[in-house]
């Protein structure tokens, strides 16, 4: 008997708004939340913009102890997790905890807290032998990001498999794919999954500066991320979290749960090419897409919308455009494609999950969010990228993809679930 | 997403082991030294410890990266990635696979991580804050992050199958292997998997010291004493192991390849901190046994997590005795010779378990002078025990509540 993994709850902390509704309003309006960095003085840096979340942990219900102990990324995950739990309608205390797991994606973990503590202990970089005197007691939990998945596990009382999946910029897709595999193989019935990232600190900003991957359109931060536009000049960082309740189909049906969609297929491939570079032929991403489509038992024509990686770099735009054509053939030209990073920036290990949640809402609402800031299409990117304005469309299956440093290429197929008994 | 029942039962065997340990580089040296009870724990040489109260660790000795890796890789890699790349080369070599034999899309790469390339990260952080943004390495974006080893390994050998990286603190070295086996069951032919870790730099050391788990002793023979009355914390170390996994069919087609053993069962559980719940370690072991279709009678040795603190040692002894009965199975912790290796530790234990099965000998636990009688464990102390090992159970725990277990066994075609 085959087991299917379906999504029955979502929660989001996103730039432009906390909660799934605010997030969807932003996407549907095609509004961009990128702006000049306010979290710290970014004046020494090449790229000084980001899509920041206006997140007040007190207003979101975290205690002072939680705020001191948890890195911002973990705080996001807890807040989005609580929303997802409520949204699912599941009474977690009544579930068999041994059949309940967690799979959380994150690319850079608790870097923001680590950097803050480093600055204190090293006397702003003056000491190689970092001083231990002022180290916070939970420093070790920042050191290894498994502490963040543990936090979600405590939230729901999980005693099944718990994991952090950390594959760089595809983490938020891979964590959910991992969770779907666990449900399909029968290891768990419910998994709290998704991704979280709060990378907006100097060390991460400078990482993208030094390889010139980020945009320098600092005078026009609100339109800086321009995927598939010939004037694009790089990515804009973001932050946020999306948490997803993944449930075995029959488990969800038995309790009459609202089902957003099914994870019909998932695959990842390594490009084995370069740690940061992409080959323009898009071959490995196409392989991942093909594998996910095969698993979903779908023909290309079934895909009604492609949620692109759309990071806003020339190499990415050409790479994934080629991958869509290579995998879906002619149907790639007939399918709307859009990129959320034009609106919410690139939140590294969280973005894949935020894109899944946005895609689910697109299925629910019958609206495809646009690619913002796309005024002058790159002639080499010749697909339908839904520029500027959202489009009404009945969508039954979405392909969402991710691509990241280390060569990771991932693809997932989300499909509307038929009514029970059919 | 549905399971593919046709390949679900695909048996997973280990045909290559590459390892770097504080008491030996490569499986041959490591195994010889381990059976002799030779420890690799000693004073830290990689940085000046005079300002820190903890001064010992298990460092991998005699590792000269330039002897093994091209020059262009050195500026872009942390120490732990260099160890992982070299161990990978050895694992492939041992499995009789040249880079050109790697089955491209049919080979997955799954590694475990805890803190990424931390020493590299500290150096770049210092440049940023002392000298300014222009001085930060262009490689910082990937040399530090947790995914680096999977990325670098896949690039070095043209492995284009599924890629993954798992972080479950010190349980990760088993979870990675469990997930690699999952890829084989889904139809991939081979996987490169395991964990290698190192965080011997001052900035990591501060984190280790505040963790509350490090031993307060700086005497290499008295610091890490799991299951001893004097247990007082653990010693850290660097290293780990990398494996070539393949389906039994694939190995049979490549005959005569050496098959160390079979990954027969795997499971992971979590301690939720809900009051009144049993710790999950025993359940992980039970699930792994059930997954392997075995009972406790089939297990000839347990490789313990051996946390080295009284509370965790007691919990582990209870889990083992709950399954096997008091003194019901030989228990060993060769990691008393290496220290705990974080993402690499459980992988190194798995390597030891496979070598035990292959070689018919159980490696010893060292330095234990006053084994706690209340634990009622049959600890293999000081000297190796020569006996047939049909199957071994490997246990691992990660901070926060992570438990994992793997069963390996003799492979009979």
Contacts between the chains, C-beta under 8 A, distances in Angstrom:
chain1	res1	chain2	res2	distance
A	2	B	2	3.4
A	2	B	3	5.6
A	2	B	5	7.8
A	3	B	2	6.8
A	3	B	3	6.7
A	4	B	1	6.4
A	4	B	2	6.1
A	5	B	1	5.3
A	44	B	132	6.7
A	44	B	133	5.5
A	45	B	133	5.8
A	46	B	133	7.4
A	97	B	272	5.9
A	97	B	274	7.0
A	97	B	277	7.2
A	98	B	269	7.0
A	98	B	283	6.7
A	101	B	270	7.6
A	102	B	270	7.5
A	107	B	145	6.2
A	107	B	146	7.6
A	107	B	147	7.3
A	108	B	145	6.0
A	109	B	116	8.0
A	109	B	146	6.9
A	109	B	167	7.9
A	115	B	125	6.7
A	118	B	122	7.5
A	118	B	125	5.4
A	118	B	129	7.7
A	118	B	203	6.2
A	119	B	129	6.3
A	121	B	203	7.4
A	121	B	206	5.9
A	122	B	125	7.6
A	122	B	126	6.7
A	122	B	129	7.0
A	122	B	203	7.4
A	124	B	129	5.2
A	124	B	130	7.5
A	125	B	125	7.0
A	125	B	126	4.8
A	125	B	127	7.7
A	125	B	128	7.0
A	125	B	129	3.0
A	125	B	130	3.7
A	126	B	130	6.5
A	128	B	47	7.6
A	128	B	122	8.0
A	128	B	126	6.7
A	128	B	202	6.1
A	129	B	47	7.1
A	129	B	48	6.0
A	129	B	50	8.0
A	129	B	51	4.9
A	129	B	52	7.8
A	129	B	202	4.8
A	130	B	122	7.7
A	130	B	202	4.7
A	130	B	203	4.9
A	130	B	205	7.7
A	130	B	206	5.1
A	131	B	51	7.4
A	131	B	206	7.7
A	132	B	51	7.6
A	132	B	52	6.7
A	132	B	205	7.9
A	132	B	206	4.7
A	132	B	209	5.6
A	132	B	210	7.0
A	135	B	206	5.1
A	135	B	207	7.5
A	135	B	209	7.6
A	135	B	210	4.9
A	136	B	210	7.4
A	137	B	210	5.8
A	137	B	212	7.8
A	139	B	206	6.6
A	139	B	207	4.8
A	139	B	210	4.9
A	139	B	211	7.9
A	140	B	207	4.8
A	140	B	208	7.1
A	140	B	210	6.0
A	140	B	211	3.9
A	140	B	212	8.0
A	140	B	399	7.3
A	141	B	399	7.9
A	141	B	400	7.7
A	142	B	207	7.5
A	143	B	114	7.6
A	143	B	115	5.2
A	143	B	118	7.8
A	143	B	199	7.9
A	143	B	204	7.0
A	143	B	207	4.1
A	144	B	114	4.4
A	144	B	115	5.4
A	144	B	167	6.5
A	144	B	169	5.3
A	144	B	342	7.8
A	144	B	399	7.5
A	145	B	146	7.0
A	145	B	167	5.4
A	146	B	114	7.4
A	146	B	167	4.8
A	146	B	168	5.1
A	146	B	169	4.6
A	146	B	172	7.6
A	146	B	398	5.9
A	146	B	399	7.3
A	146	B	400	6.1
A	146	B	402	6.6
A	147	B	399	7.6
A	147	B	400	5.7
A	149	B	167	7.9
A	149	B	168	7.8
A	150	B	270	7.6
A	150	B	400	3.6
A	150	B	401	5.8
A	150	B	402	7.5
A	153	B	270	5.3
A	153	B	272	6.2
A	153	B	401	6.8
A	154	B	272	6.5
A	154	B	273	5.4
A	157	B	272	4.7
A	157	B	274	5.0
A	158	B	270	5.7
A	158	B	272	5.9
A	159	B	269	5.9
A	159	B	270	5.3
A	159	B	271	7.1
A	159	B	272	4.9
A	159	B	277	6.9
A	159	B	280	5.7
A	159	B	283	7.8
A	160	B	268	7.9
A	160	B	269	6.6
A	160	B	270	6.7
A	161	B	267	7.9
A	161	B	268	4.3
A	161	B	269	7.1
A	161	B	270	7.2
A	162	B	168	7.1
A	162	B	268	7.4
A	162	B	270	4.2
A	162	B	401	7.3
A	162	B	402	6.4
A	163	B	166	5.5
A	163	B	167	7.3
A	163	B	168	5.7
A	163	B	175	6.5
A	163	B	268	7.6
A	164	B	166	7.0
A	164	B	167	3.9
A	164	B	168	7.0
A	165	B	164	6.7
A	165	B	165	6.9
A	165	B	166	6.3
A	165	B	167	7.8
A	166	B	113	6.4
A	166	B	145	7.4
A	166	B	146	3.8
A	166	B	147	5.7
A	166	B	165	4.8
A	166	B	166	7.5
A	166	B	167	5.2
A	167	B	147	4.9
A	167	B	150	7.1
A	167	B	163	6.4
A	167	B	164	6.2
A	167	B	165	5.1
A	168	B	142	7.5
A	168	B	145	5.9
A	168	B	147	4.4
A	168	B	151	7.6
A	171	B	147	7.8
A	174	B	164	6.5
A	178	B	164	7.2
A	178	B	179	7.5
A	180	B	1	4.7
A	181	B	1	7.0
A	181	B	182	6.3
A	181	B	186	7.6
A	183	B	1	7.6
A	184	B	1	4.7
A	184	B	2	6.0
A	184	B	3	5.0
A	185	B	3	5.8
A	185	B	8	7.8
A	185	B	182	6.9
A	185	B	185	7.6
A	186	B	3	7.7
A	187	B	267	7.9
A	202	B	128	6.4
A	202	B	133	7.6
A	203	B	121	8.0
A	203	B	124	7.3
A	203	B	125	5.9
A	203	B	128	6.0
A	203	B	136	7.9
A	203	B	140	7.6
A	206	B	128	5.8
A	206	B	133	4.7
A	206	B	136	5.0
A	206	B	140	7.5
A	207	B	136	7.4
A	207	B	140	5.2
A	207	B	141	3.9
A	208	B	141	6.6
A	209	B	133	6.2
A	209	B	136	8.0
A	210	B	133	7.5
A	210	B	134	7.9
A	210	B	136	5.3
A	210	B	137	7.2
A	210	B	138	4.9
A	210	B	140	7.0
A	210	B	141	7.5
A	211	B	138	5.3
A	211	B	141	5.9
A	213	B	141	7.8
A	262	B	1	7.6
A	263	B	1	5.2
A	264	B	1	6.4
A	265	B	1	6.3
A	266	B	1	6.3
A	267	B	162	6.8
A	268	B	162	4.9
A	268	B	163	5.6
A	268	B	164	6.9
A	269	B	105	7.0
A	269	B	160	5.6
A	269	B	161	6.7
A	269	B	162	6.6
A	269	B	163	7.0
A	270	B	109	6.0
A	270	B	150	7.2
A	270	B	151	7.3
A	270	B	154	3.7
A	270	B	155	7.8
A	270	B	159	6.0
A	270	B	160	5.4
A	270	B	161	6.9
A	270	B	162	7.7
A	270	B	163	4.0
A	271	B	154	7.8
A	271	B	160	6.8
A	272	B	104	8.0
A	272	B	154	4.6
A	272	B	155	5.2
A	272	B	157	7.4
A	272	B	158	4.8
A	272	B	159	5.8
A	272	B	160	5.0
A	273	B	155	6.7
A	274	B	155	6.8
A	275	B	76	7.4
A	275	B	139	7.9
A	275	B	142	4.6
A	275	B	148	7.9
A	275	B	151	5.6
A	275	B	152	7.0
A	275	B	155	6.8
A	276	B	141	6.7
A	276	B	142	6.5
A	284	B	160	5.7
A	287	B	105	6.1
A	287	B	160	7.2
A	295	B	1	6.3
A	295	B	2	7.8
A	296	B	1	7.8
A	404	B	147	7.7
A	405	B	141	6.2
A	405	B	142	4.8
A	405	B	145	7.1
A	405	B	147	7.3
A	405	B	151	7.0
A	406	B	142	6.2
A	406	B	145	7.7
A	406	B	147	4.5
A	406	B	148	6.7
A	406	B	150	6.4
A	406	B	151	2.8
A	406	B	152	7.9
A	406	B	154	7.8
A	406	B	163	7.4
A	407	B	151	5.5
A	407	B	154	6.0
A	407	B	155	6.2
A	407	B	163	7.3
A	408	B	147	6.9
A	408	B	150	7.9
A	408	B	151	7.2
A	408	B	163	5.4
